[in-house]
């Protein structure tokens, strides 16, 4: 990421970021990434990556734009980032694109690190409990691994 910070803003229009931890290429086409971002976006394991890879280019671009906002904007509105009720520390990033609704589960770590767990396309009014349970399990695993020095 250090190399990205040294590029002029015009060169940041097309950015390829390789996350070694999850062996995943994210293609942020047409999105400017702020080199002075407030938060770092981190992907835990492969769950989000599988979801992202299966999306259309339009949805990928929308997700990338929202992730840039998560990095750059100090206080996001509830329409974009909302805490999950009854699950301390778990949040969902809310994305709408072409009539489809997507949710990406995440949490904050050390005040400024957003850890993305998994995502899904929402097809019901309420977020399914099984999706929340999966995200909570992944969040607990993440912090346990971090505590044990595996993260």
N, C-alpha and C positions, 0 to 999 in steps of 0.2 A: 504494500500500500504506500510505502514511502515514495516510490517512483511516481505514483499518481499525484502525490502532493506537490511535486516539483514541476509538473506540467502546467503550461499556461491554460487559462480557462477555456479557450477555444479548442484546445487539444483534448479536453475532457468530454467533448460531445459524444465520443464513442469510447467506452472504457470496457476493457475485459479484466475482470478480477478473478484471480485463481485462489480459491480457498483450499489450502493444502490439507487442512483438517478433515475435509469431507470429499476431497478429490472432485470438485465441482466447478464447472465454468459458468459464470453468470454473465450474460451478454446484456449490458445496459445500453441499448442503442437509443440515441437521441436524448439522453438524460445528462444533465450537467451535475457532477458530484462536487460538493463544496469541500475543498481541501481543508477547511477550518471547521469541519463538522463537530457538533456538540457531542454526539454519541458514536460509538462503534457498533455496527451491526455484525453479529456473529451467528453462525449457523451451527446448531448442535446436531451431530450425527448426520444422517442422510434423509430424514423424514421430509423436511421442507424441500430439499433438492429434487426428490422424485416428483413431488407435486408441481414444482416450478417447470421442470423439464417437459411435462405433459401438456402445458398450456400453449395457447396460440400466441403468435408474436404480439398481437394487440394486448392480450391479458398480461404477458410478460412485461411489456412496456409500462402498463398501469401499475403493476406490482413494484417495478423498479422505481417509478416516480414516488409511490407511497413510501418506500424504504428510504429514499433520499429525504423526504419530509421528516421521517422518524429520526434521521441523523441530524438534520439541520434545525428543526423547529423545537424550541424549548418546551412549550406547552401545546400539545395537540388537542384538538376538540374531540369530544366523545364520539363524534361521527367517524373518526379515524382510529383512535386508540381508546379502548374502554377496558376497565378492570372487570374480571369475571367475578360475579357475586359468589360469596361463600368459599372462594379459593384465594387465600392470601397470597399476593404477589404475582398472580397469573393475569395476563392481559390478552386481549385479542386486537389485532390490527384488522380493520374493516375495509374491504375493497369492493367496489361495485364497478362492473365493466360490461357494457352491452346487455343489460338486463340480468346479468349473473352476479351473484353475491359470493364473495370468498372471505374466509377467515384464516388468519395466521396467528397462531398462539405464540406468546413470548413472555419474557419477564425481564426485569432489570437486575443487573448484577453490579455491585460496587458503584451504584448511583448513575452510571452513564453507559452501561453496556447492555444492549438489547440482545437477548439470546432467542433465536427463532427455533421453535420446536417442530411443529408440523402445521399443515394447512389443509383446508378442504373447501369444496364448493358447497355452499349452504343451500339446501333445498326446502327447508322448513322455516317457520316463523321463529322458532326458538332454537338456540344452539344445542345440538344433541348432547345428552349427558355422556355418551360413550366418547365423544370427541374431547369434551372437557376432562374426563377421567384420564384419557390417553395423554393429554397435554400436562396434566398435573403429575402423572407418573414420570414423564420425561423431565419435567422441571425438578422433581425430587431426585431423580437419578443424576441430573447435571450437578446439583449442589453437593450430593454425596460424593461424586467423582472428584469434584473440585476440592472438597474437604480432605479427601484421601490423596490428593496430588496427582490425579490421573487426567485432569482437564487440561 
